[in-house]
């Protein structure tokens, strides 16, 4: 079985394989934080994060360059204000059992923050700083308490290379000096959490599948949703009660040429079930500790190059 997935607009030149990881950039904080803080202070059951920003510049070094093909990518980690369980909550959690696929990645209990315990909105603003039209990809790769998703770039054959899809992976074309405002609504971020759990289940239950890479990419294809009754991935989609919420993500931009393009995001986390999000006033005490980011990495299986 060979799965085919779309990468970008018709006629767009495909990205290419990497020999090093993309360039990570420390987050920048802008004046928009004042407005975000005012919004978050209006409610005790939500948080709006400080803005995180990452930019491609005309001095960004390529992380892949072979022959006439060059790929540029920058990334920044975005941590969401999720609260860790306190001692009594952890004792209650200890009475529960994780799903088998989650246990395979180190989970010892059922999720502390389940996918439907929160509603997360990601708002982004992309700015083209150049005096020319630019084409690029906006990338969002989800985290849960066990793993960060890290796509790779595969050499399929001597003639074909194929980057793995990010959780949210979309091409944009911006005119010179143009700005674009967009939103990933709670249905989108919920899908990211479920897709990550789905590929964890694929990796756990069917690691030897020769088309595992295709299943990973099919799952994360932005055109596919877990509610579509897709027969390829339906057997792997976990019950929502077993799926942990997204607790952060890797934000990225990718292009095939030097350019000056920046993206800024803020994250609005609405606490649905109560007391799973850090207090908006920044209180940290024995009952309010931030949930640590995951230490595990999950990448799609490597593609075995086709031989002539």
PyMOL commands that set and color helices and strands:
alter all, ss='L'
color gray80, all
select helices_A, chain A and resi 32-40+87-93+100-103+186-205+212-220+234-236+240-242
alter helices_A, ss='H'
color red, helices_A
select strands_A, chain A and resi 23-24+46-48+52-56+64-66+69-79+118-128+134-143+147-149+153-155+161-163+168-174+179-184+248-255+261-271+296-298
alter strands_A, ss='S'
color yellow, strands_A
deselect
rebuild
show_as cartoon
